[in-house]
Amino acid sequence: MNEKATPSGAGPNRNNTVISIAIKDKQALYMSYMPFVENGGLFVPSKKDHDLGDELFLLVQIMDNPEPVHISGKVVWISPPGAIGNRPRGVGVQFIGEDARKTADLIESKLGGSLTLTRPTHTM
């Protein structure tokens, strides 16, 4: 994962953080995807402190997808250091913008029947 702040007026969203992540397999995608969030979302491991409502821009390499997905999002979940259940530190990012549903559909197609599983994830 790579995380950096973009200066005012630069990058996809002014004054926001750009985070690059790679999700290499179906298990990791299942652990990170948040289907219970409107338009979908991803749990993003992060050592940086974020607040609810912070806007982020994600560059997500999803398994064997040829190109990374570029998606705007906002923080809707925070998992602090030492979270219950030994969950990793990070944030849940809700997809926002015109490509939100398209991104959720792509992830759901990759997960297929795994969406109905009830195993614990990084968020719930």
ABEGO torsion letter per residue (X at the ends): XBBBBBBBGBEABBGBBBBBBBBABAAAAAAABBAABBGEBBBBBBABBBBBGBBBBBBBBBEABABBBBBBBBBABBBBBGBBGGBBBEBBBBBBEAAAAAAAAAAAAAAEAAAABABBBAAX
